Amino acid sequence: MTVTLCPAAPARTGADDLAQRSRAARRMVIDMAASPTGCHLGGSLSVLDILIAALDRKISADDGTEVVLSKGHAAAGLYAALHVSGLLPQNPVPHYGTADAHFTGHPGHAVPGVRFPTGSLGHGVPYALGWALSRRLDRAGGLAIAVAGDGELQEGLVWESCQVAAAQQVGNLIVVVDRNGGQNDGPVATISPLPRLADRFAAFGFDTCEVDGHDLDALRQVFTPRRPSTGRPLAVVARTVKGKGLKPIEGKAAAHYVTIDAARAATWKELVR
């Protein structure tokens, strides 16, 4: 099967703004790692650019597009992305992990901008599928963008949902895989390898493409076109780096869940560029 490489978008007004949002969000996630509870730092940093671009599509189109973070353990990244995108008025950093706030380690619907609670891996993809189908029933527009992790693809529910999406021709569903190569127990490649991942989605009846998951222009190009409610759903394999943007932890398995002190957070935030 042929895998289509997603083209990079031409430079557009606002691209620099997305990059600024991304840097600001990374610094916020580092601050959340310095909370008493810590956070899933590596995966939050790897998925941030995907979330920034997807939320930009949601805001700019204003057509009912919904973004679902299926890898809910990267909640710190989602909260930061929502805040810098203007969808979450309250700064989540001072309240992350506290008993009196909704900014928990997995996102819940009490948080502005979060329609579906996610935590148990695999559930966000069927949530997004349901949203896409509901938009069809309402004869409305908009995409359902599910952001999943590569380790998460070990959950059978993901593939059951993909089978339904293809059978029902849910063309307004996009499944983006944050392929950072790591999961809780170690490298995906040594636990449950995913060779020819795009081909797997194609075999289920998806259109597929691969993209640099840190190229904001390329990601925006993926999300920009209006997709029909009937047709082939789209799977985007986004190649990412765990801990992206913070050189001391990039690509390191130990970055999966991190608790740091305020002094280290201040040092690390200075390294984000």
C-alpha positions as CSV (number, residue, x, y, z in Angstrom):
1,M,0.0,0.0,0.0
2,T,1.1,3.5,-0.7
3,V,1.5,6.0,2.1
4,T,1.0,9.7,1.2
5,L,3.3,12.2,2.9
6,C,1.3,15.1,4.1
7,P,2.6,18.3,2.3
8,A,3.9,21.2,4.3
9,A,1.5,24.2,4.1
10,P,2.7,27.5,2.6
11,A,3.6,30.2,5.0
12,R,0.5,32.0,6.3
13,T,-0.2,34.9,8.6
14,G,-0.4,33.6,12.1
15,A,2.1,30.7,11.8
16,D,4.5,32.5,14.1
17,D,1.7,33.0,16.6
18,L,1.2,29.2,16.7
19,A,4.9,28.7,17.4
20,Q,4.7,31.3,20.2
21,R,1.7,29.5,21.7
22,S,3.6,26.2,21.5
23,R,6.6,27.6,23.4
24,A,4.4,29.2,26.0
25,A,2.5,26.0,26.5
26,R,5.7,24.0,26.9
27,R,6.7,26.3,29.7
28,M,3.3,25.8,31.4
29,V,3.7,22.0,31.2
30,I,7.1,22.2,32.9
31,D,5.5,24.3,35.7
32,M,2.8,21.6,36.1
33,A,5.6,19.0,36.4
34,A,6.8,21.1,39.4
35,S,3.5,20.6,41.1
36,P,3.3,18.2,44.1
37,T,1.7,15.6,41.9
38,G,4.0,16.0,38.8
39,C,2.7,15.2,35.4
40,H,3.2,13.1,32.3
41,L,5.9,15.5,31.0
42,G,7.3,13.6,28.0
43,G,4.0,12.7,26.4
44,S,2.5,16.2,27.0
45,L,5.5,17.8,25.3
46,S,5.4,15.4,22.3
47,V,1.7,16.0,21.6
48,L,1.6,19.7,22.2
49,D,2.1,20.8,18.6
50,I,-0.6,18.5,17.4
51,L,-3.0,19.9,19.9
52,I,-2.1,23.5,19.1
53,A,-2.7,23.0,15.4
54,A,-5.9,21.0,16.0
55,L,-7.3,23.6,18.3
56,D,-6.4,26.3,15.8
57,R,-8.6,24.5,13.3
58,K,-11.4,24.3,15.8
59,I,-11.2,28.0,16.5
60,S,-10.7,29.3,13.0
61,A,-13.3,27.2,11.3
62,D,-16.0,27.6,14.0
63,D,-18.0,24.8,12.4
64,G,-18.5,22.4,15.2
65,T,-15.0,20.8,15.0
66,E,-14.2,18.9,18.2
67,V,-10.7,17.8,19.4
68,V,-10.6,14.8,21.7
69,L,-7.3,13.9,23.5
70,S,-7.6,10.1,23.6
71,K,-4.2,9.8,25.4
72,G,-5.8,11.5,28.4
73,H,-2.7,11.1,30.6
74,A,-1.2,14.0,28.6
75,A,-3.8,16.3,30.3
76,A,-1.2,18.8,31.3
77,G,-0.4,19.4,27.6
78,L,-4.1,19.7,26.8
79,Y,-4.7,22.3,29.6
80,A,-1.8,24.3,28.4
81,A,-2.8,24.1,24.8
82,L,-6.4,25.2,25.6
83,H,-5.2,28.1,27.7
84,V,-2.7,29.5,25.1
85,S,-5.4,29.0,22.4
86,G,-7.9,31.1,24.3
87,L,-10.3,28.3,25.0
88,L,-9.5,28.0,28.7
89,P,-9.6,31.4,30.4
90,Q,-8.1,30.2,33.7
91,N,-4.4,29.5,33.9
92,P,-4.3,25.9,34.9
93,V,-0.8,26.0,36.4
94,P,-1.5,27.2,40.0
95,H,-4.4,24.8,40.3
96,Y,-3.1,21.7,38.6
97,G,-3.5,18.6,40.8
98,T,-5.1,20.5,43.7
99,A,-8.2,19.3,45.5
100,D,-10.3,22.4,44.8
101,A,-9.9,22.4,41.0
102,H,-10.8,20.4,37.9
103,F,-7.3,20.2,36.5
104,T,-6.6,16.6,37.3
105,G,-4.2,14.1,35.8
106,H,-6.8,13.1,33.2
107,P,-9.2,15.6,31.6
108,G,-12.8,15.8,32.6
109,H,-15.8,17.6,31.0
110,A,-15.8,20.2,33.9
111,V,-12.8,21.8,32.2
112,P,-13.8,24.4,29.6
113,G,-12.9,23.1,26.1
114,V,-13.1,19.4,27.2
115,R,-16.3,17.8,25.9
116,F,-15.3,14.2,26.6
117,P,-13.5,12.9,29.7
118,T,-10.6,10.5,28.8
119,G,-8.3,8.4,30.9
120,S,-8.7,4.8,30.1
121,L,-6.7,4.4,26.9
122,G,-8.6,3.8,23.7
123,H,-11.8,5.6,24.6
124,G,-11.2,8.9,22.9
125,V,-11.2,7.4,19.4
126,P,-14.8,6.1,19.7
127,Y,-15.9,9.4,21.4
128,A,-14.6,11.2,18.4
129,L,-16.3,8.8,16.1
130,G,-19.6,9.3,17.9
131,W,-19.2,13.1,17.6
132,A,-18.5,12.8,13.8
133,L,-21.6,10.7,13.4
134,S,-23.7,13.1,15.4
135,R,-22.6,16.0,13.1
136,R,-23.8,13.9,10.2
137,L,-27.1,13.2,11.8
138,D,-27.5,16.9,12.5
139,R,-26.5,17.7,8.9
140,A,-23.9,19.9,10.3
141,G,-20.2,20.5,9.4
142,G,-17.1,20.1,11.4
143,L,-14.4,17.5,12.1
144,A,-13.9,15.1,14.9
145,I,-10.1,15.0,15.6
146,A,-9.0,12.2,17.9
147,V,-5.4,12.5,19.2
148,A,-4.1,9.1,20.3
149,G,-0.7,7.7,21.3
150,D,1.1,4.9,19.6
151,G,1.2,2.8,22.8
152,E,-2.6,3.3,23.0
153,L,-3.0,1.5,19.8
154,Q,-2.6,-1.7,21.7
155,E,-6.2,-1.2,22.9
156,G,-8.6,-3.2,20.7
157,L,-11.3,-0.6,21.1
158,V,-9.3,1.7,18.8
159,W,-9.4,-0.8,16.0
160,E,-13.0,-1.7,16.5
161,S,-13.8,2.0,16.2
162,C,-11.7,2.3,13.0
163,Q,-13.6,-0.6,11.5
164,V,-16.9,1.1,12.2
165,A,-15.6,4.4,10.9
166,A,-14.6,2.9,7.6
167,A,-17.7,0.8,7.3
168,Q,-20.0,3.9,7.9
169,Q,-17.8,6.1,5.7
170,V,-17.2,8.7,8.4
171,G,-15.2,11.0,6.3
172,N,-15.1,13.9,8.9
173,L,-13.2,11.8,11.4
174,I,-9.4,12.3,11.7
175,V,-7.3,10.0,13.9
176,V,-3.9,11.5,14.7
177,V,-1.3,9.2,16.2
178,D,1.3,10.9,18.4
179,R,4.0,8.5,17.5
180,N,6.7,9.3,20.0
181,G,7.8,5.6,20.3
182,G,7.3,5.3,24.1
183,Q,4.8,4.1,26.6
184,N,4.6,3.6,30.3
185,D,6.6,0.4,30.3
186,G,9.3,1.3,27.8
187,P,9.7,1.5,24.0
188,V,6.7,0.6,21.9
189,A,9.1,-1.2,19.5
190,T,10.1,-3.7,22.2
191,I,6.7,-4.2,23.8
192,S,4.2,-4.3,20.9
193,P,5.8,-3.1,17.6
194,L,3.8,-1.2,15.1
195,P,5.6,-1.6,11.7
196,R,3.9,-0.1,8.6
197,L,1.4,1.7,10.8
198,A,0.0,3.8,8.0
199,D,-0.6,0.7,6.0
200,R,-2.5,-0.8,8.9
201,F,-4.9,2.1,8.9
202,A,-5.2,1.9,5.1
203,A,-6.2,-1.8,5.4
204,F,-9.1,-0.7,7.6
205,G,-10.3,1.7,4.9
206,F,-8.7,5.0,6.0
207,D,-6.9,7.6,3.9
208,T,-3.5,7.9,5.4
209,C,-0.6,10.3,5.6
210,E,2.6,10.8,7.6
211,V,3.8,14.1,8.9
212,D,6.4,15.6,11.2
213,G,4.3,16.1,14.4
214,H,6.3,19.2,15.3
215,D,5.8,21.0,12.0
216,L,2.9,23.4,12.8
217,D,2.5,24.4,9.2
218,A,2.3,20.8,8.0
219,L,-0.2,20.0,10.8
220,R,-2.4,22.9,9.9
221,Q,-2.4,21.7,6.3
222,V,-3.7,18.4,7.4
223,F,-6.6,19.9,9.4
224,T,-7.5,22.8,7.1
225,P,-9.4,21.1,4.2
226,R,-13.1,20.6,4.7
227,R,-13.8,16.9,4.7
228,P,-17.1,15.4,3.7
229,S,-19.2,13.6,6.4
230,T,-19.3,10.6,4.1
231,G,-16.2,9.1,2.6
232,R,-13.0,7.6,4.0
233,P,-11.8,8.7,7.4
234,L,-8.2,10.0,7.7
235,A,-5.4,8.6,9.8
236,V,-2.4,10.8,10.4
237,V,0.8,9.2,11.7
238,A,2.6,12.2,13.3
239,R,6.3,11.4,14.1
240,T,7.1,13.1,17.4
241,V,9.8,13.1,20.0
242,K,9.0,12.4,23.7
243,G,9.9,15.5,25.7
244,K,10.2,17.7,22.5
245,G,11.5,21.2,23.1
246,L,13.4,20.4,26.3
247,K,16.8,19.0,25.3
248,P,17.7,17.4,28.7
249,I,14.8,14.9,28.4
250,E,14.1,14.6,24.6
251,G,13.7,11.0,23.6
252,K,14.3,9.7,27.2
253,A,12.0,7.0,28.6
254,A,12.5,8.5,32.1
255,A,10.5,11.6,30.9
256,H,7.3,9.6,30.9
257,Y,6.2,10.9,34.3
258,V,8.2,13.6,36.1
259,T,8.0,15.5,39.3
260,I,10.6,18.3,39.7
261,D,11.2,21.2,42.0
262,A,10.7,24.9,41.3
263,A,14.4,25.5,40.7
264,R,14.7,22.9,38.0
265,A,11.5,24.1,36.4
266,A,12.9,27.6,36.2
267,T,16.1,26.3,34.6
268,W,14.2,24.1,32.1
269,K,11.8,26.8,31.1
270,E,14.8,28.9,30.0
271,L,15.9,26.1,27.7
272,V,12.6,26.1,25.8
273,R,13.0,27.8,22.4
